[in-house]
Amino acid sequence: MGDNKRIKALAEQAQLMPQEELLAVQKRKNNLTISIPKETSFQEKRVALTPEAVGLLVNNGHIVLVEASAGKESHFSDTDYSEAGAQIVHEREKIFQSEIIFKVAPPSLEEVKMMSGNQFLFSALQMTLQPKESLEVLMKKKVTAIAWDYIKDSEDIYPVVRAMGEIAGNTSVLIASEYLSNANNGQGLMFGGISGVHPTEVVIIGAGTVGAYASKAALGMGCSVKIFDNSLFKLRRLQNDVGHRLWTSTIQPKILAEALKNADVAIGALSAPFGRTPCVVSEAMIENMPSGSVLVDVSIDQGGVFETSRITNHDHPTFKHHDVIHYCVPNIASRVSKTASYALSNIFAPVLIEMGNEGGADKMIKGDPGFREGVYMFKGCLTNQIIGELFDLPWKNLGLLVGAI
């Protein structure tokens, strides 16, 4: 009994003693230095970050360098950026010396040669436009290159692809409306419908993001819409998203040809994960379309959905074939560059802030599987098998490289 009383007294005394406290080890925040070069690719009018996004990054302790006139094509002035806290850089070589280079289009060979090395490059991948020599120089300079169009978010979707698809879908309908009207020597048709007048007939080939937003815009304007896609899942999802029954079909040549015979507008919105999109509309189908009808091939950057499509540009966007107006401009999002730049900034300003909070890009690559999806080169090692096989370059498994961080 005496021992029990002694033990109890010692326990009560211990509770009065100072106790050791276990605190969580905080992640070390890393202040990033980010450069925004001026885009030099043909008719690329977007800018990677808007002044508002730059202000957010600066307020979080990061340094942002913006090349002079980088935002001009998106109607952002150097004053807008400097007032947001950016440093305006007039020497082009200096803009490529930062820790992180963030741009829209892939860098040209000249731009790659300006890079100092051991840096992080964020841009679109555009695999078919990448010259092999640029990749080889990036490898020699031990650059970590991240394709922002392949980064996944927490919902396992590609946010950039989706955002640009939403823009392209809505914009394709507005483009078709322009070329049906008298303003561009069209048929003089109003896009949509009014009481007592037959509505515009729209055929959309593809029920992904582009097709979904094109169909919503066309339906909202009173058009009669027909959707084709070989994925029943996408067709059902689109039905549910729209909220009422749509005319849908799998891509069967006879049914598609019949629909195109009466179509005022046809929108090509198919996509392929890699390689060329399937060409599902033959020249014979287009020849039977109504005179003066409009064709918008959003898929032209992957080869195109229509057999008669050929790449045009924003200066000369259309041509006529079989008396059908063809609009085949890649990168439709550059047509509305300010909106597209805001969309990119909304996605990547939070990503860059999180990167700083995680302790840098290396830590982000290791800890975030969705972010890691965008990495195609890690410290000079090519990690994308498809690029390696396409350009006959050696590649390594990213998981093994990241494990060594």
C-alpha positions in Angstrom: 0.0 0.0 0.0 2.9 2.4 0.8 4.4 1.8 -2.6 1.1 2.6 -4.3 0.7 5.9 -2.4 4.3 6.8 -3.3 3.8 6.0 -7.0 0.5 8.1 -7.0 2.3 11.0 -5.4 5.1 10.9 -8.0 2.6 10.8 -10.9 0.8 13.9 -9.5 4.1 15.7 -9.1 5.1 14.8 -12.7 1.9 16.4 -14.1 3.1 19.7 -12.6 6.4 19.5 -14.3 7.0 21.2 -17.7 6.1 18.8 -20.5 7.8 18.3 -23.8 5.6 19.5 -26.7 5.8 17.9 -30.1 5.3 20.5 -32.9 4.8 19.7 -36.6 7.8 20.5 -38.8 6.7 23.3 -41.2 7.5 23.0 -44.8 10.2 25.5 -45.9 8.7 28.0 -48.2 10.7 28.8 -51.3 10.5 32.3 -52.9 10.5 31.7 -56.6 11.9 33.9 -59.4 9.6 33.6 -62.5 10.1 35.1 -65.9 7.4 35.8 -68.5 8.9 36.2 -72.0 7.2 37.9 -74.9 5.7 35.3 -77.2 7.3 35.1 -80.6 5.5 32.2 -82.2 3.4 33.0 -85.2 0.1 34.6 -84.2 0.4 33.6 -80.5 -1.3 36.5 -78.8 -1.8 35.0 -75.3 0.4 35.8 -72.3 1.2 33.3 -69.6 0.2 35.4 -66.6 -2.1 38.5 -66.3 -1.1 41.5 -64.1 -3.6 40.4 -61.5 -1.9 37.0 -61.3 1.5 38.6 -61.1 0.2 40.8 -58.2 -0.9 37.7 -56.4 2.5 36.0 -56.8 4.4 39.2 -55.7 2.2 39.5 -52.6 3.2 36.0 -51.7 6.9 36.9 -51.8 7.8 35.8 -55.3 9.8 37.8 -57.9 8.2 38.1 -61.3 10.2 39.4 -64.4 8.1 40.4 -67.4 9.7 41.1 -70.8 8.7 44.5 -72.2 5.5 44.3 -74.3 4.9 40.7 -73.3 1.2 41.5 -72.7 0.6 43.8 -75.6 -1.3 41.4 -77.8 -3.6 40.6 -74.9 -4.1 44.3 -74.2 -2.0 44.4 -71.0 0.5 47.3 -70.8 3.9 47.3 -69.1 2.5 49.8 -66.7 -0.2 47.3 -65.7 2.5 44.8 -64.9 4.9 47.2 -63.1 2.0 48.5 -60.9 1.3 44.8 -60.0 4.8 44.5 -58.7 6.6 42.9 -61.7 10.0 44.0 -62.9 9.9 45.0 -66.6 13.0 43.6 -68.5 14.1 45.1 -71.8 17.1 42.7 -72.4 15.7 39.6 -74.0 18.7 37.4 -72.8 18.1 38.3 -69.2 14.5 37.1 -69.2 15.8 33.5 -69.9 18.1 33.4 -66.9 15.5 33.0 -64.2 14.9 29.9 -62.1 11.4 29.4 -63.7 10.6 30.4 -67.3 6.8 30.4 -67.8 5.5 30.9 -71.4 2.6 29.8 -73.6 4.2 28.4 -76.8 7.3 26.1 -76.6 10.6 28.0 -76.8 12.3 28.4 -80.1 15.8 27.1 -80.6 17.1 30.7 -80.3 15.3 31.0 -76.9 16.6 27.7 -75.7 20.1 28.7 -76.4 19.6 31.8 -74.2 18.8 29.7 -71.2 21.5 29.4 -68.6 20.7 25.8 -67.6 19.5 23.9 -64.6 16.1 25.7 -64.8 12.4 24.9 -64.9 10.6 25.5 -68.2 6.7 25.7 -68.3 5.0 25.8 -71.7 2.7 23.9 -73.9 4.3 20.8 -75.4 3.1 20.9 -79.0 5.0 17.8 -79.8 4.8 17.9 -83.6 6.3 21.5 -83.6 9.2 20.7 -81.3 12.5 20.6 -83.3 14.8 17.8 -82.2 17.7 20.2 -81.8 15.7 22.2 -79.2 15.1 19.1 -77.1 18.8 18.1 -77.4 19.9 21.6 -76.2 17.4 21.4 -73.3 18.9 18.0 -72.3 22.5 19.4 -72.4 21.5 22.3 -70.2 19.8 19.9 -67.7 16.5 21.7 -67.9 13.4 20.3 -66.2 10.6 20.9 -68.8 6.9 20.7 -67.9 4.1 20.7 -70.4 1.3 22.6 -68.7 -1.3 21.1 -71.0 -0.6 17.6 -69.6 -0.8 18.6 -65.9 -3.8 17.0 -64.1 -5.8 18.6 -61.2 -7.3 16.9 -58.1 -10.2 15.7 -60.2 -7.9 13.9 -62.6 -8.7 16.2 -65.6 -6.4 18.4 -67.7 -7.5 21.9 -66.6 -5.7 23.8 -69.4 -7.1 21.5 -72.1 -10.5 21.9 -70.6 -10.3 25.7 -70.3 -9.0 26.1 -73.9 -11.7 23.6 -75.1 -14.4 25.7 -73.5 -13.1 28.8 -75.2 -12.7 27.0 -78.6 -16.2 25.6 -78.3 -17.9 28.9 -77.6 -15.8 30.8 -80.1 -16.4 28.3 -82.9 -20.1 29.1 -82.7 -19.4 32.9 -82.8 -17.1 32.4 -85.8 -19.8 30.4 -87.7 -22.3 33.2 -86.9 -20.0 35.8 -88.4 -19.5 33.9 -91.7 -23.2 33.2 -92.1 -24.0 36.9 -91.9 -23.7 39.5 -94.6 -20.8 41.1 -92.7 -18.5 38.5 -94.3 -20.3 38.0 -97.5 -22.2 35.0 -96.2 -25.7 33.9 -96.9 -27.2 36.6 -94.7 -28.5 34.1 -92.2 -28.9 34.9 -88.5 -27.3 32.2 -86.4 -30.1 30.7 -84.4 -33.8 30.9 -84.9 -36.9 33.1 -84.5 -40.6 32.4 -84.5 -41.8 31.3 -87.9 -38.3 30.9 -89.4 -36.5 27.6 -89.8 -33.6 27.5 -87.2 -30.0 27.2 -88.3 -28.9 23.5 -88.7 -25.7 22.8 -86.8 -23.8 19.5 -87.0 -21.1 19.0 -84.4 -18.6 16.1 -84.7 -17.2 15.3 -81.3 -18.9 15.4 -77.9 -15.8 16.3 -75.7 -15.3 19.7 -74.1 -15.2 21.6 -77.4 -18.3 19.9 -78.7 -20.2 20.2 -75.5 -19.6 24.0 -75.2 -20.3 24.5 -78.9 -23.6 22.6 -78.6 -24.6 24.6 -75.5 -23.9 27.9 -77.2 -25.7 26.9 -80.4 -28.7 25.6 -78.5 -28.8 28.8 -76.4 -29.1 30.8 -79.7 -32.0 28.6 -80.9 -30.3 26.3 -83.4 -31.2 22.8 -84.3 -28.1 20.7 -83.2 -27.0 17.2 -84.1 -24.0 15.7 -82.3 -21.8 12.8 -83.5 -19.3 10.9 -81.5 -18.1 7.3 -81.3 -18.1 7.4 -77.5 -21.5 6.6 -76.1 -20.3 7.7 -72.7 -19.5 11.2 -74.0 -22.9 11.4 -75.8 -24.8 10.4 -72.6 -22.7 12.9 -70.5 -23.5 15.7 -72.9 -27.2 14.8 -72.7 -27.1 15.0 -69.0 -25.1 18.3 -69.0 -27.5 20.0 -71.4 -30.5 19.0 -69.4 -32.8 17.9 -72.3 -32.8 15.5 -75.2 -30.4 16.1 -78.0 -30.2 14.5 -81.5 -27.1 12.3 -81.1 -25.5 9.5 -83.1 -22.4 7.5 -83.4 -20.2 8.4 -86.4 -21.8 6.3 -89.2 -20.9 7.6 -92.7 -24.4 7.4 -94.2 -26.1 9.1 -91.3 -23.4 11.8 -91.1 -23.6 12.4 -94.8 -27.4 12.8 -94.6 -27.1 15.3 -91.7 -24.5 17.4 -93.5 -26.7 17.7 -96.6 -29.0 20.1 -94.7 -26.4 21.6 -92.4 -25.8 25.4 -92.4 -22.8 24.9 -90.1 -20.5 21.9 -89.4 -18.0 22.0 -86.5 -15.2 19.5 -86.2 -14.4 18.9 -82.5 -12.7 15.5 -82.3 -9.5 15.1 -80.5 -6.8 12.5 -80.2 -4.6 11.9 -77.1 -1.6 11.6 -79.5 -1.2 11.7 -83.2 -3.7 12.7 -85.8 -7.5 13.0 -85.3 -9.5 10.7 -87.5 -10.7 12.3 -90.8 -14.4 11.3 -90.7 -15.9 13.7 -93.3 -15.0 12.9 -96.9 -14.8 15.4 -99.7 -18.0 13.9 -101.3 -19.9 14.7 -98.1 -18.7 18.3 -98.2 -19.6 18.6 -101.9 -23.2 17.8 -101.0 -23.5 20.5 -98.3 -25.6 23.6 -99.0 -23.9 26.4 -101.0 -22.6 29.1 -98.6 -22.6 26.8 -95.5 -19.8 27.2 -93.0 -17.3 24.6 -91.8 -15.2 25.3 -88.6 -12.5 22.7 -88.1 -11.4 23.1 -84.4 -9.4 19.9 -84.8 -7.1 21.3 -87.5 -4.1 21.5 -85.1 -4.2 17.7 -85.0 -4.8 17.2 -88.7 -8.5 18.0 -89.0 -11.8 16.2 -89.2 -12.7 17.2 -92.8 -10.9 15.9 -95.8 -10.8 19.3 -97.5 -9.4 21.2 -94.5 -6.0 22.9 -94.8 -4.4 25.2 -92.2 -5.2 28.9 -92.4 -4.3 31.7 -90.1 -5.9 34.7 -88.2 -4.9 37.1 -91.0 -6.4 34.9 -93.8 -8.7 32.6 -91.8 -11.0 31.1 -94.5 -11.1 29.7 -98.0 -13.9 28.2 -100.1 -14.1 24.7 -101.5 -17.2 23.3 -103.2 -18.7 26.7 -102.3 -18.4 25.8 -98.6 -16.6 28.3 -96.4 -13.8 26.6 -94.5 -12.4 28.2 -91.2 -9.3 26.2 -90.3 -7.2 28.3 -87.9 -5.2 26.4 -85.3 -5.1 27.9 -81.8 -8.6 29.5 -81.9 -8.0 30.7 -78.3 -5.6 33.3 -79.5 -8.5 35.0 -81.2 -9.7 35.9 -77.8 -6.3 36.2 -76.2 -7.3 38.3 -73.1 -10.0 35.8 -72.1 -7.5 32.9 -72.7 -4.8 34.6 -70.7 -7.2 35.0 -67.8 -8.1 31.3 -68.0 -4.4 30.3 -67.9 -3.7 32.6 -65.0 -6.6 31.3 -63.0 -5.1 27.8 -63.3 -1.4 28.5 -62.8 -1.2 31.3 -60.3 -2.4 29.0 -57.5 -0.1 26.2 -58.9 2.9 28.5 -58.6 2.0 29.7 -55.1 1.6 26.0 -54.0 5.0 25.3 -55.6 6.6 28.0 -53.4 4.8 26.7 -50.3 6.0 23.1 -51.1 9.6 24.3 -51.2 10.1 24.5 -55.0 9.4 22.7 -58.3 11.4 19.6 -57.3 9.3 19.0 -54.2 6.1 19.7 -56.2 7.1 17.1 -58.8 7.8 14.5 -56.1 4.7 15.2 -54.0 2.0 15.9 -56.6 1.2 13.0 -59.0 -1.0 15.2 -61.2 1.7 17.9 -61.6 4.2 15.1 -62.3 2.1 14.1 -65.3 3.2 17.2 -67.1 7.0 16.5 -66.8 8.6 15.4 -70.0 12.2 16.2 -69.1 13.7 16.0 -65.7 17.1 17.7 -65.1 18.1 17.0 -68.7 16.8 13.4 -68.9 13.9 12.9 -71.3 11.1 11.1 -69.5 8.4 10.9 -72.2 8.5 7.6 -74.1 6.5 8.9 -77.0 8.8 11.9 -77.6 11.8 9.6 -77.2 10.6 7.2 -79.8 9.4 10.0 -82.1 12.8 11.8 -82.2 15.0 8.7 -81.5 16.3 10.1 -78.2 17.1 8.2 -75.0 14.5 8.4 -72.3 14.2 7.3 -68.7 11.4 6.4 -66.3 10.4 9.6 -64.3 9.4 7.6 -61.3 12.9 6.3 -60.8 14.5 9.7 -61.2 12.0 11.4 -58.8 12.7 8.7 -56.2 16.2 9.9 -55.9 15.2 13.5 -54.9 
